[in-house]
């Protein structure tokens, strides 16, 4: 329990250094969790694809984000940024292995 409390305190302190509110952070994490869930349902075929393949998926999402930033609404930009983050997190979690 003490370790968890310390981690929580460190997390809050680190987030405070970069600015923003905890509510904003928690909202962003909730959006990311939902996007990962959606991505897993829509694209369940990540296993055994390898790191090169996964990097290609992340790059394709980055390309879509670049287009959104240049030409589309703020909401579309957020949606594409969440897609980038979700694919990157799937990589971090080793779903491509």
Order of alpha helices (4+ residues) and beta strands (2+ residues): alpha-alpha-alpha-alpha
